[in-house]
C-alpha cells in the first residue's frame, strides 16, 4: 500500500510472531480503501489548497513510542492542524468505542479531530465532533459541485428568558430572566467547512443542553459569545431588585387590575407606610381625590429625585438613554477584541456601565411607580432599535 507500518516481535505459544503496532495497519492489508473514501481525501486537499493551506493524506505523526494515523491532515493558520477522518464503512461496536480514544489522542497532541461520515447513526454520536453529508457516489464527491454538510454545524441563537421568548426555559421553570443560547441546525458547504476550520473561523465546541453535552461546529464569533455567556464574571447584574419590598412577589403581575367603577367614588383610606419604609406597589390604584398623605411623598423623602430631562421621542429620561447607549457600546467593543488581557479589562468596563444603568432604571421606576422590568425592556428596545 506504499505505507511504512512499524511492527514488533512477540512470543506466543513458543513461537515468535511479527505483528503490527496498530490494528489499522493490520486491517490495511485486507480492507481496501473505497473510491468514495479516496474522493473525500482528494476533495479535502483540493479545498485546503484553494484556501491557501497545505495538507497531505495518510499522515503518520509520531507520539512517544506510538503513532497517530490521520486520513487527511490539513495545516491551517497559526499552527492549527485539522485531522480529517472519513468513516464511510460499517464498523462494529469495538471500532466505535475506539473513536473517542483516537479523537482524544489526536487532540492531546495538537490535532483538532474532524470526523466525517454519510451514516446518520454515526453522526448522532457524541464521542467526537462528527459532520455528515448525504451518501453519494465517488464521481459526485470528487467533482467541484456543491457538497453540503447536513449535520454537525450549528448556529447559536442567543435570547433573553422573558415572556416574549420563543423558546422554553432550559432550567425547567416558567421564566428565569437570564440569557440563554439555543443551537439551531444549519447547512454549510463542505469545501467552506474545510477552509474555515483551517482558518479558525469555524471551531468545535461542547454545548450543554440540560444534562446532555453535544459536540458541534460553530463560528468563532458564536463560540466567543457562548464563553462570555457561560463565564460567571460576564453575567449582567440581576435585572430584578435584590431586596424586594416585604410581602411583594418576585414574579411579574399576570394581569393589570383596574378600579371598579362602583367603588371608585368611595376610595378606601390611604395606607400610611411604616416609618423608614416606602410603600411600593407594582400597579397602584389611584384614588379619585388626592389624599393629604400617601406613599409617594414618603418615598421622595428617602431618595434624591432631581428633575430629569425627558426625551420627547421616547418619553424616557435622557440620562437613561445615555447610560444604556454607553453600556451597549462597551459590550460591542468587548465583542470586537481578540486579546485575552484586553477582553478582561473591557469586560470590567462593560460590567460597571451595566451596573450604572441598572441602578438608574431602578431609581426611575420607583420614582414613577412603574414596573421596573417593563421600563428596562422598553429602554433597551428603543435604544437598540434606534442604533440599528
C-alpha positions as CSV (number, residue, x, y, z in Angstrom):
1,X,0.0,0.0,0.0
2,X,3.0,2.3,0.0
3,X,2.9,3.0,3.7
4,X,5.6,2.2,6.3
5,X,3.9,0.3,9.1
6,X,6.1,-0.5,12.1
7,X,6.0,-4.0,13.5
8,X,7.4,-5.8,16.6
9,X,8.1,-9.4,17.6
10,X,6.3,-11.2,20.3
11,X,6.3,-14.7,21.8
12,X,3.1,-16.7,21.6
13,X,2.8,-20.5,22.0
14,X,6.6,-20.9,21.9
15,X,7.0,-19.2,18.6
16,X,7.9,-15.7,17.5
17,X,5.3,-13.6,15.6
18,X,5.8,-10.3,13.7
19,X,2.7,-8.1,14.3
20,X,1.8,-4.6,13.5
21,X,1.8,-2.0,16.3
22,X,-1.8,-0.8,15.5
23,X,-4.9,-2.6,14.3
24,X,-5.3,-0.1,11.5
25,X,-2.1,-1.2,9.9
26,X,-3.1,-4.8,10.1
27,X,-6.5,-4.1,8.5
28,X,-4.9,-2.1,5.7
29,X,-3.7,-5.3,4.2
30,X,-7.2,-6.9,3.9
31,X,-9.6,-3.9,3.8
32,X,-9.1,-1.8,0.7
33,X,-10.0,1.9,0.8
34,X,-13.2,2.6,-1.1
35,X,-13.4,5.0,-4.0
36,X,-15.7,7.3,-2.0
37,X,-13.1,7.5,0.8
38,X,-10.4,8.4,-1.7
39,X,-12.7,11.0,-3.3
40,X,-13.2,12.7,0.1
41,X,-9.5,12.8,0.7
42,X,-8.8,14.4,-2.7
43,X,-11.6,16.9,-2.2
44,X,-10.3,17.9,1.3
45,X,-6.8,18.5,0.0
46,X,-8.1,20.4,-3.1
47,X,-10.4,22.7,-0.9
48,X,-7.5,23.3,1.5
49,X,-5.1,24.2,-1.3
50,X,-7.6,26.6,-2.8
51,X,-7.8,28.4,0.5
52,X,-4.0,28.7,0.7
53,X,-3.5,25.8,3.2
54,X,-1.3,22.8,2.9
55,X,-2.0,19.2,3.8
56,X,-1.5,15.5,3.0
57,X,-3.2,12.2,3.2
58,X,-2.4,9.1,5.3
59,X,-0.1,11.1,7.6
60,X,1.6,9.3,10.5
61,X,2.5,11.5,13.5
62,X,5.0,10.1,16.0
63,X,3.7,10.3,19.6
64,X,6.2,8.8,22.0
65,X,6.6,5.2,21.2
66,X,3.3,5.0,19.1
67,X,1.8,6.8,16.1
68,X,-1.2,8.8,15.2
69,X,-2.6,7.8,11.8
70,X,-4.7,10.6,10.1
71,X,-6.7,10.1,6.9
72,X,-6.1,13.7,5.8
73,X,-4.1,16.3,7.8
74,X,-4.7,20.0,6.9
75,X,-2.1,22.5,8.1
76,X,-4.1,25.7,8.9
77,X,-3.3,29.2,10.1
78,X,-1.4,30.0,13.3
79,X,-0.1,26.4,13.5
80,X,-3.6,25.0,13.5
81,X,-3.8,21.3,12.4
82,X,-7.1,19.7,11.4
83,X,-7.2,15.9,11.3
84,X,-10.0,14.8,8.9
85,X,-11.1,11.2,9.5
86,X,-13.5,9.9,6.8
87,X,-15.7,7.0,8.1
88,X,-17.9,5.6,5.4
89,X,-17.8,1.8,6.0
90,X,-19.7,-0.1,8.6
91,X,-17.8,-0.6,11.9
92,X,-18.7,-2.7,14.9
93,X,-19.1,-1.6,18.5
94,X,-15.4,-2.3,19.1
95,X,-14.5,0.1,16.4
96,X,-17.0,2.8,17.6
97,X,-15.6,2.6,21.1
98,X,-12.2,3.4,19.7
99,X,-13.4,6.7,18.0
100,X,-13.3,8.7,21.2
101,X,-9.9,7.3,22.1
102,X,-8.4,8.2,18.7
103,X,-10.0,11.6,18.8
104,X,-8.8,12.3,22.3
105,X,-5.3,11.2,21.5
106,X,-5.2,13.4,18.4
107,X,-6.5,16.4,20.4
108,X,-3.9,15.8,23.1
109,X,-1.2,16.1,20.6
110,X,-2.3,19.3,18.9
111,X,-4.5,17.9,16.1
112,X,-8.2,19.0,16.0
113,X,-10.2,15.9,15.1
114,X,-12.8,16.3,12.4
115,X,-14.7,13.1,11.7
116,X,-16.9,13.0,8.6
117,X,-19.4,10.3,7.6
118,X,-22.5,9.6,5.5
119,X,-24.1,7.4,8.1
120,X,-26.8,9.1,10.3
121,X,-26.2,6.7,13.2
122,X,-22.5,7.8,13.4
123,X,-23.3,11.5,13.1
124,X,-25.7,11.3,16.1
125,X,-23.0,10.1,18.4
126,X,-21.2,12.4,20.9
127,X,-17.9,10.8,21.1
128,X,-16.3,13.4,18.8
129,X,-17.2,16.2,16.5
130,X,-19.0,14.5,13.6
131,X,-20.2,16.0,10.4
132,X,-22.4,14.3,7.9
133,X,-23.2,14.6,4.2
134,X,-25.6,12.6,2.1
135,X,-24.5,9.3,0.7
136,X,-23.1,10.0,-2.7
137,X,-21.1,8.1,-5.4
138,X,-17.4,8.8,-5.7
139,X,-17.6,10.8,-9.0
140,X,-20.1,13.2,-7.4
141,X,-17.9,13.7,-4.3
142,X,-14.8,14.3,-6.4
143,X,-16.2,16.9,-8.8
144,X,-16.3,20.6,-8.0
145,X,-20.1,20.9,-7.4
146,X,-21.8,21.9,-4.2
147,X,-21.4,19.3,-1.5
148,X,-23.4,20.1,1.7
149,X,-22.7,19.2,5.3
150,X,-26.2,18.5,6.5
151,X,-25.4,17.6,10.1
152,X,-22.8,18.8,12.7
153,X,-22.8,22.5,12.1
154,X,-24.9,24.8,14.3
155,X,-25.8,28.5,14.6
156,X,-26.3,29.7,18.2
157,X,-29.3,31.8,18.8
158,X,-28.9,34.0,22.0
159,X,-32.1,35.1,23.7
160,X,-33.4,36.5,26.9
161,X,-35.7,34.3,29.0
162,X,-38.7,36.6,29.5
163,X,-42.3,36.4,28.5
164,X,-41.6,37.3,24.9
165,X,-39.1,34.4,24.4
166,X,-39.8,31.9,21.7
167,X,-38.0,29.0,23.4
168,X,-38.9,27.3,26.7
169,X,-36.6,28.0,29.7
170,X,-33.8,25.3,29.7
171,X,-33.8,25.4,33.5
172,X,-37.3,24.0,33.6
173,X,-39.0,26.9,35.2
174,X,-41.5,29.4,33.9
175,X,-39.2,32.3,33.1
176,X,-35.8,32.8,34.8
177,X,-34.9,36.2,33.4
178,X,-31.4,35.1,32.4
179,X,-29.8,34.9,28.9
180,X,-29.6,31.5,27.2
181,X,-28.3,30.1,23.9
182,X,-30.1,27.6,21.6
183,X,-28.2,25.6,18.9
184,X,-30.0,25.6,15.6
185,X,-29.0,23.3,12.7
186,X,-27.7,25.0,9.6
187,X,-26.2,23.5,6.4
188,X,-22.8,24.6,5.2
189,X,-20.8,23.7,2.1
190,X,-18.2,21.0,2.7
191,X,-15.4,23.0,0.9
192,X,-16.1,26.0,3.1
193,X,-16.1,23.8,6.2
194,X,-12.6,22.6,5.3
195,X,-11.2,26.0,4.6
196,X,-12.8,27.8,7.6
197,X,-11.8,25.1,10.1
198,X,-8.2,25.6,8.9
199,X,-8.6,29.4,9.2
200,X,-10.1,29.2,12.6
201,X,-13.4,30.9,11.8
202,X,-15.3,27.6,12.4
203,X,-14.4,25.9,15.6
204,X,-15.5,22.9,17.7
205,X,-17.5,23.4,20.9
206,X,-19.1,21.3,23.6
207,X,-22.6,22.6,24.1
208,X,-24.6,21.7,27.2
209,X,-28.4,21.3,26.8
210,X,-29.9,20.2,30.1
211,X,-28.0,17.2,31.3
212,X,-26.6,16.3,27.9
213,X,-23.4,17.6,26.3
214,X,-23.3,17.8,22.5
215,X,-20.3,18.4,20.2
216,X,-21.0,20.9,17.4
217,X,-19.1,23.0,15.0
218,X,-19.9,26.7,15.2
219,X,-18.4,30.0,14.1
220,X,-15.7,31.5,16.2
221,X,-17.9,34.5,16.9
222,X,-20.6,32.3,18.4
223,X,-18.0,30.4,20.4
224,X,-16.8,33.7,22.0
225,X,-20.3,34.8,22.8
226,X,-21.1,31.5,24.4
227,X,-17.9,31.7,26.5
228,X,-19.0,35.2,27.7
229,X,-22.4,33.9,28.5
230,X,-21.2,30.8,30.4
231,X,-18.4,32.6,32.4
232,X,-19.5,33.8,35.8
233,X,-17.7,37.2,35.6
234,X,-19.6,38.2,32.4
235,X,-23.1,37.9,33.6
236,X,-25.1,41.1,33.9
237,X,-26.3,42.1,37.3
238,X,-29.7,40.7,38.3
239,X,-32.5,42.5,36.5
240,X,-34.8,42.3,39.5
241,X,-34.2,44.0,42.8
242,X,-32.0,42.0,45.2
243,X,-34.2,43.1,48.1
244,X,-37.8,43.4,47.1
245,X,-40.4,45.1,49.3
246,X,-41.7,43.0,52.1
247,X,-44.5,40.8,51.0
248,X,-44.1,41.6,47.3
249,X,-43.8,38.7,44.8
250,X,-40.7,38.3,42.7
251,X,-42.8,37.4,39.7
252,X,-44.3,39.9,37.2
253,X,-48.0,40.6,37.5
254,X,-50.1,38.4,35.2
255,X,-52.8,41.0,34.8
256,X,-53.4,44.7,35.2
257,X,-56.1,45.4,37.8
258,X,-58.5,48.2,37.0
259,X,-60.5,50.0,39.6
260,X,-64.1,49.0,40.0
261,X,-66.4,52.0,38.9
262,X,-68.8,51.2,41.8
263,X,-66.0,51.7,44.3
264,X,-64.1,54.4,42.6
265,X,-66.2,57.1,44.1
266,X,-65.6,55.9,47.7
267,X,-61.9,55.1,47.7
268,X,-60.5,53.4,50.8
269,X,-58.4,55.5,53.2
270,X,-54.8,55.6,52.0
271,X,-52.4,53.3,53.9
272,X,-49.6,55.1,55.7
273,X,-46.3,53.2,55.4
274,X,-44.3,52.5,58.5
275,X,-41.5,55.0,59.3
276,X,-38.4,54.5,57.2
277,X,-40.1,52.0,54.7
278,X,-41.6,53.4,51.5
279,X,-44.8,52.0,50.2
280,X,-44.0,50.2,46.8
281,X,-46.7,48.6,44.7
282,X,-46.3,47.5,41.1
283,X,-49.6,48.8,39.8
284,X,-51.1,51.1,42.4
285,X,-54.7,52.2,42.3
286,X,-55.1,55.9,42.0
287,X,-57.8,57.5,44.3
288,X,-60.4,59.8,42.9
289,X,-59.3,62.7,45.0
290,X,-55.7,63.4,46.1
291,X,-55.0,62.3,49.6
292,X,-53.2,64.6,52.1
293,X,-50.5,61.9,52.7
294,X,-49.7,59.0,50.5
295,X,-46.7,56.7,49.9
296,X,-45.2,58.8,47.1
297,X,-44.2,61.8,49.3
298,X,-42.8,59.4,51.8
299,X,-40.7,57.8,49.1
300,X,-39.4,61.2,47.9
301,X,-38.2,62.0,51.4
302,X,-35.9,59.0,51.4
303,X,-34.4,59.3,47.9
304,X,-33.0,62.2,45.9
305,X,-35.1,62.8,42.8
306,X,-33.8,65.8,41.0
307,X,-35.8,66.9,37.9
308,X,-34.8,64.9,34.8
309,X,-34.8,65.9,31.2
310,X,-37.3,63.8,29.2
311,X,-36.6,62.8,25.6
312,X,-39.7,63.8,23.6
313,X,-39.4,60.9,21.2
314,X,-39.2,58.0,23.7
315,X,-40.7,59.6,26.7
316,X,-37.8,58.3,28.9
317,X,-35.2,60.4,30.7
318,X,-32.2,61.3,28.5
319,X,-30.0,60.1,31.4
320,X,-31.3,56.6,31.0
321,X,-30.8,56.6,27.2
322,X,-27.3,57.9,27.5
323,X,-26.3,55.3,30.1
324,X,-27.9,52.5,28.1
325,X,-26.0,53.6,24.9
326,X,-22.7,53.6,26.9
327,X,-23.3,50.1,28.2
328,X,-24.2,48.8,24.7
329,X,-21.1,50.5,23.3
330,X,-18.9,48.9,25.9
331,X,-20.4,45.4,25.2
332,X,-20.0,45.9,21.4
333,X,-16.3,46.8,21.9
334,X,-15.8,43.7,24.0
335,X,-17.1,41.5,21.1
336,X,-14.6,43.1,18.8
337,X,-11.5,42.3,20.9
338,X,-9.3,39.2,20.5
339,X,-6.6,39.7,23.0
340,X,-7.4,37.9,26.3
341,X,-6.0,40.6,28.6
342,X,-7.8,43.4,26.7
343,X,-11.1,41.4,26.8
344,X,-10.8,41.1,30.6
345,X,-10.2,44.8,31.1
346,X,-13.1,45.7,28.7
347,X,-15.3,43.2,30.4
348,X,-14.9,45.1,33.7
349,X,-15.8,48.3,31.9
350,X,-18.9,46.8,30.5
351,X,-20.0,45.4,33.9
352,X,-19.5,48.8,35.5
353,X,-21.6,50.5,32.8
354,X,-24.3,47.8,33.1
355,X,-24.5,48.3,36.9
356,X,-24.9,52.0,36.5
357,X,-27.8,51.8,34.0
358,X,-29.4,49.1,36.1
359,X,-29.4,51.3,39.2
360,X,-30.7,54.3,37.2
361,X,-33.6,52.2,35.9
362,X,-34.4,51.1,39.4
363,X,-34.5,54.6,40.7
364,X,-36.6,55.9,37.9
365,X,-39.1,53.1,38.1
366,X,-39.5,53.6,41.9
367,X,-40.0,57.3,41.5
368,X,-42.7,57.0,38.8
369,X,-44.3,53.9,40.4
370,X,-43.7,51.9,37.2
371,X,-42.9,48.2,36.7
372,X,-39.1,48.1,36.6
373,X,-39.0,45.2,34.2
374,X,-41.2,47.0,31.6
375,X,-39.1,50.2,31.9
376,X,-35.9,48.3,31.3
377,X,-37.3,46.3,28.4
378,X,-38.7,49.5,26.7
379,X,-35.4,51.3,27.2
380,X,-33.3,48.5,25.6
381,X,-35.8,48.1,22.7
382,X,-35.8,51.9,21.9
383,X,-32.0,52.3,22.2
384,X,-31.1,49.2,20.2
385,X,-33.7,49.8,17.6
386,X,-32.5,53.3,17.1
387,X,-28.9,52.1,16.9
388,X,-29.7,49.5,14.3
